[in-house]
Amino acid sequence: MRQSRIRGEGLSYYHCLSRVVDRQFILGDEEREHFVALMRKLEAFLGLRVVTY
């Protein structure tokens, strides 16, 4: 059965992790720029801040 999410008080961080086989770099320079632009748009829309990726 699913448990309720824990809501943090004050400053909270959510850690997301994605891995690929052999920790290969799967994005080229152009794809990486597009990915960063997409993250920045989502930051503004959702009112959150991406600290690192």
VEXDREN-2710 file (C-alpha; in Angstrom, 1 decimal):
% VEXDREN-2710
k/r/px/py/pz
1/MET/0.0/0.0/0.0
2/ARG/1.2/3.5/-0.9
3/GLN/2.4/5.7/2.0
4/SER/1.6/9.4/2.3
5/ARG/4.3/11.8/1.2
6/ILE/6.2/13.6/3.9
7/ARG/6.0/17.4/3.6
8/GLY/9.1/19.2/4.8
9/GLU/9.0/22.3/7.0
10/GLY/11.0/25.2/5.6
11/LEU/13.8/24.5/3.0
12/SER/13.4/21.1/1.4
13/TYR/15.3/19.2/-1.3
14/TYR/14.0/16.5/-3.6
15/HIS/16.7/14.3/-5.1
16/CYS/16.2/12.7/-8.5
17/LEU/18.6/10.3/-10.0
18/SER/18.9/8.8/-13.5
19/ARG/21.6/6.5/-14.6
20/VAL/22.5/4.8/-17.9
21/VAL/24.7/1.8/-18.6
22/ASP/28.4/2.4/-17.9
23/ARG/27.6/6.0/-16.8
24/GLN/28.0/7.1/-20.4
25/PHE/27.3/10.6/-21.5
26/ILE/24.2/10.4/-23.7
27/LEU/23.6/14.0/-24.5
28/GLY/25.7/16.0/-26.9
29/ASP/26.3/19.8/-26.5
30/GLU/23.1/20.7/-28.5
31/GLU/20.9/18.3/-26.5
32/ARG/22.4/19.4/-23.2
33/GLU/21.6/23.1/-24.0
34/HIS/18.0/22.1/-24.9
35/PHE/17.7/20.1/-21.6
36/VAL/19.0/23.0/-19.5
37/ALA/16.5/25.4/-21.2
38/LEU/13.7/23.0/-20.6
39/MET/14.7/22.7/-16.9
40/ARG/14.7/26.5/-16.6
41/LYS/11.2/26.8/-18.1
42/LEU/10.0/24.2/-15.7
43/GLU/11.6/26.0/-12.8
44/ALA/9.6/29.2/-13.7
45/PHE/6.4/27.4/-14.3
46/LEU/6.5/25.2/-11.1
47/GLY/8.1/27.8/-8.8
48/LEU/11.0/25.6/-7.9
49/ARG/14.8/25.8/-8.3
50/VAL/17.0/23.2/-9.9
51/VAL/20.2/23.2/-7.8
52/THR/22.3/20.9/-9.9
53/TYR/21.9/18.2/-12.5
END
